[in-house]
């Protein structure tokens, strides 16, 4: 053995901080992106928001996109060749009315109730612990101890608040919420009290045990279940919980008058920034004699150029990915979810000459408006399920849609087991194991065939009883 010295040359790829930041920009939502740009504008005096007009005097980022110039045309799924003005699209906020919040509604009722000043203070404290669904998120005993208030006073005020509108608010549990609503309807009898106390059996659809515990027959149990279904388990959801929120789409897909699809980025999601060239010239002249100041100006200019290039590249990348998704899923846009094709990240990445990780970042938390609705870009990526005849594979989402449709068409005399569903899928050319059918069914919260048959029998017998009466 002997030791020796030698020189070895090798190439390696090192990611600079700016490259890492550019990659991070891809996965930011539009709100996070605008926040990031605002922070950059605060730090960099050479950057400013671009006006919305076209008369820009400077180098700007965030133009209205009509398609990436280096992306080849493929099929009929083409980016829009004309720039559609943002005013041509409906503004979501135009359809949002100023709604009363639950806390406003409760506060108004407190002010109209004949409380003493002491009781009104307790009521306000309890209202402050009300969540958006209408449930009380604090223990009255803890509140009494913290505020040094007699527990009996808190319980008395809480009893009054539980008669407020909407019925069921100020409950601490689901059972108490349902009980409040039933008491207001004068329907909380001993049998119903037992049913509310055994909600876990109702969730498990153990109707046989429920009949025994409640001491009722099938017809009475059916009536009780109908009353439970008519109640609201989250009464506060009927009110606006805060500022209106809606999904702001990143991409718009609309039918093209000449056939195919128009694919555009929403300009509202694209921050527009520019470098103030006149200010750059002014401060450069002032800092020319001071190397330290000139170094700062050059660094700001470099960061500004980086931000503009990164925003430009981000927009182009999103449009490239969206265009390829539309091309791959054109049958879905035309005919619906049953025609959704299996698709993975590699297929899209290979088609647009990008890495899978880039496509994954682009499709995270980005939304597309289509004639079929608003979908997250990741929705269009589903696993492939083999075809029995060796033809094109089927997407998992399309298969789940078929299973849901089969169950919806069932009758009492024709309730399908998981084996039956697997056989019917096989007749349609879809090879799916029974255990996979079970997994998909449970993921969609569809009960088993035994539970579905039992429920249908209860509904049928209940309908017969109603008709006879």
Protein Blocks (a to p, Z undefined) as FASTA:
>chain_A
ZZdddddddddddddfklmmmmmmmmpcfklmmmmmmmmmmmmmkbccddfbfbdcbdde
hiacebjfklccehjbdcdfbdcdfklpccfklmpccdddfklmmmmmmmmpccdfklmm
mmmmmmmmpcfkopacbdfklmmmmnopafklmmmmmmmmmmpccehihiabfklmmmmm
mmmnopacfklmmmmmmmmmmmnopaklmmmmnopafklmmmmmmmmmmpcfblmlmpcf
bdcdddddfbdcdddfkgpjdddddfklmccddddfklmmmmmmmmmmpmklmmmmmmmm
mmmmmmmmmmmmmmmmmmmmmmmmmmmmmmmmmnojklcccddfklmmmmnopafklmmm
mmgopacddfkbccdfklmpccddddfklpacddfklmmmmmmmmmmmpcfklcccfklm
mmmmmmnopacdfklmmmmmmmnopacfklmmmmmmmmmmmmmmmmmZZ
